[in-house]
Amino acid sequence: MLLIRCPYCEEERPELEFRNAGEAHIARSADIAGESDDDFEKFFFIRSNPKGIIYERWRHMHGCARFFNAVRDTVSDKFLMTYKAGEPKPVKLPGVAK
């Protein structure tokens, strides 16, 4: 079982307490009604699905119920770090050589 650290509760909890809420750091258009059909489709349905590092939104459903962001390696399914919603995407990741 995976353990995920909630940055609000400040503890690791079993993955069953959490729900994935999709890709993180997606910017919403200021004028969604004015978007072309292609841009509208890209915003709502098209997401990257990289092999390796991905930034995701998660929700601690059976805890504080808050959303937060996580950095996860899709190859190993290991969570590299979690951070509070609204914080910028981390520049340097722990345990990742660059």
Salt bridges, closest charged atoms under 4 A:
GLU17 OE2 - ARG13 NH2 2.79
GLU17 OE1 - HIS60 NE2 2.69
GLU56 OE2 - ARG72 NH2 2.77
ASP77 OD1 - ARG72 NH1 2.67
